[in-house]
Amino acid sequence: MHLNPYGEDAVNLAADLCNRRPTTAEELADRCRGAGLTLERPVEQADLAHALAALDAWEKVVDATDERERAERANRMLAASTAHPRLTDHAGDGWHLHYRDDRLRLAALLFSLISVGTALHLAGRGMHRLRRCEVTECATVFADTSRTGRRRYCSHRCANRDAVRRHRARTAAR
């Protein structure tokens, strides 16, 4: 039974937008639509500025140094989003839950979606499952949605790069 459509999709969208920040309102709208969001209102330049501010707040959750700090920052986002559950059939695709008011501007929608999704992701999968890649020169943010919860790298490429680096260091030390 799948009860949490907000968790994985929302944090993956937040990570994608955070890692490659949109530069125009049109790009923001296109990427949100590509992630499956239904946009009920036109997207304006102000939405981009507010969405970038939401990503800044979310990035502070990612970079929190311990679980309590991470929870406090996520709770601040939840309080600011005033997200609450409601039933909707906005696109005629069947009744489902949304944690937001009807017809929000895109920035407010993203803030709500990311806040609730992050809280559900952290509570359901673990507080450690939101992080940056462990490769020193890579600052990519990712949500660990692996089965084991031990993911340390943003991609196979970074994992391989780090493995090669460790191997070379061991070989050189001999």
N, C-alpha and C positions, 0 to 999 in steps of 0.2 A: 504494500500500500504506500503510495507516494503522497506524503502530506506536506512537503516543503518545496514547492516550486521556486520559492524566492531565494533560498540559500545558495546553491551552486551557481545558478544562472546569474544572479545579482552580483555575487562577488567576482565571478569571471568577467562580467561586463565592466565592473568597477576597475578591475586589474587591467583590462584591455584599454580602457579610457585613460587610466592613470599612466600606463606605460607609453602610450602614444596619444598624447593630449590632442584633442580636436582643435583646429585653428579657426574654424568657421562654424556658424550656427547650422549651416547646411550639412557639413560633415558630421557634426554631432547628431543631427536628426537621422542621417543616413545610417550611421553606425548603430544607433539605438533601434531603428527599424530592422536592420540586419540581425540584431540580437533578439528580435521577436517582440519588441515593444510596440504597442498600438498607440500612436500619437493622435490625440483627440483635438489638438489645437495647433495653429501654426507656430513654428519655432522662430524666435527672434534673437537678435544679437545679445540681448540681456540674458537670455537663457544660457548662452555659452558662458558668460561671465559667472553666473550663479552656479552652473554645473562645475566649472573649474574650481570654484570655492568649495563646493561639496567634495570634490576629489582631494583637495588639500586637507580637509577635515578627515576624510577617510584614510589618507596616507598617514596621518598621525595615529590612527588606530593600528595600522600595519606596523609602524615603527615603534610602538609602545614597547618598553623594556621588560615588562612583566604582565602577568595575567590581570592583576587588579587595575593597573593603569590602562590596559587595553579595554577592560570592561567599563571603566569610568568614561573613556573617550567614546566608546560605542554607545553607552547610555546617554551621553550628551547629544550625540547625533539623533538617537531615538526621540529624546525629549524635544529637540528642535524640529523634528519632522512631523510631530503630532500624528504619526501614522496609526491608523486603527483599522481593524478588519471590517470588510463589508462584502456582501455578495453582489456580483455584477454579471451581466451578459452583454457587455458593451459592443462586442464585435459579432454577436450572434453565434459564437462558437461554444456556447454552453455556459452554464452557471459555474462560477469559480470565485475564490476569494481574492480580493485586492486589499493591500494595506495602504490605502490612500483615498483621498476624496476624489470625487468625479471631476473630470475635465481640468486637471491640474496643468499648469505650464510645465514644460519639459524639465526644467531645472528642479522644480519642487517634486515632480514625479521621480526623478533620479535620486534626489536626496532621500526621499521616503523609501524607495526600492532598495537602495544601497544600505541604508540604515537597518531596515528590517532584515534584509538578506544577510548582511554581515552578522547581526545578532543571532539569527537562526543557524548560520553556518558555524559560528564559534561555539554556540551552546550544543549543537547537535553533533559536530565532528571533533571539537576540541579547540581550546583557546590558542594552541600552538599552530593551527592550520592556516595561518595567514602570515605571509612573510616575504622577504626579499631573497633572491638567489644568493647562494653562498659563495659564488665565484666573486672574488674581490672587485674585479673591474666591471661587473654586471650589477646593476641596481634594479633589475626587473622584479616587479611585485607579482606574486601568484598566490592563488588559493589552493591549498593542498586538498584535493578531492580524491586522492589515492585510497585504495582499500586499507593499506597499512598505516597511513598517516605519518610516513617517514620521509616524505619528499623533501629534498634539500636544494634542488636546482630548478630553475624555471623551464629548462628544456633538456633534451638528450644531448644536444650540442654542448651546453655548459657542463653537464655531468661528465661527458667524455673529455672535455678540455681540462677539467680539474683532475680527472683520473690520470691523464697523460702527464700533467704537471707533477702530481704526487709520485708517479712512476719514475720520472726523470730525476726528481729530487732524491729518491731512494737509490737509484743507480749511480748518481753522482757522489753520494755519500760513501759508497763502497769503495 
